[in-house]
Amino acid sequence: MTREGRRDRGFALLIVLWTLVLLSFLASVIVTSAGQQLRTVAALRRATQIQAMADGAVWEGAFHALDRSAGHWAADGRDHVRRGGGMAVRIRLTSEAGLVNPNSPSRPLLAALLQACGAQKQQAGTIAANIADWRGSAAQGVTPRTRALYLAAGLPYTPPGDPFRSVAEVGLVLGMTPALWLAVQPHLSVTQPNDPDIAMADPVVRQALRQAGSVVPNALEGSRSVTVIVDVAVDDGEGTHASRHAVILLAPDVQGGVDDMTRILMIHA
């Protein structure tokens, strides 16, 4: 074979080898990319499963809250844990029956609660009146005098004349101090539909109820609408989590029992 022939064969062999290297590199990239995509799809699927389990756990908690059999879960703040498929689901029910709704109670109850949280008697009475003024009245809404007081205090807002939409809104009421707000906040709920049930209330609310003479008779227990907090946490043990915070309303039927239907008032992920 001539020198030119050997050179051409060597060049052809070199091209073949480089082609094989390139093909091997492309195959490696494709395999790696496919593996990453499969892992991404698997992670998304896992996350979707966990989110769906969290949503389902909210309704599971509502079901057990409504259940009148031995499967009933009391809204006492205890954790109910179940495991399956490598996941742990924790469901906690907490009743709001012992909390004070700033949209509904009388001024004496509001004043008594503020006093129980550390306010002086006159200060508590003034803030309780301001809470009622914030909501306005069905006849005249928020009065010009009330709006003028907020403006005179240098506040950049005035009462809307509507019910409180969140507990945090109570902290905006004229006269409410940061320290007093921190003390009273844990005892409030804007979704609790009735006056507090003394049997479910904490010591601070009990003191306020007795001082205001607003104790709910035990005979009414089980015959009133009540809101229940459902807290859900799902963990797959591999660093993926999902949580839900839902408020559900349990309404009594005409016989005094709990109806088979419930209503989700709000849910937060």
Secondary structure by P-SEA (a helix, b strand, c coil): ccaaaaaaaaaaaaaaaaaaaaaaaaaaaaaaaaaaaaaaaaaaaaaaaaaaaaaaaaaaaaaaaaccccccccccbbbbbbbcccbbbbbbbbbcccccccccccaaaaaaaaaaacccaaaaaaaaaaaaaaaccccccccaaaaaaaaaacccccccccccccaaaaaacccccaaaaaaaccccccccccccccccccaaaaaaaaaacccccccccccbbbbbbbbbbbbcccccbbbbbbbbbbbbccccccccccccccccc
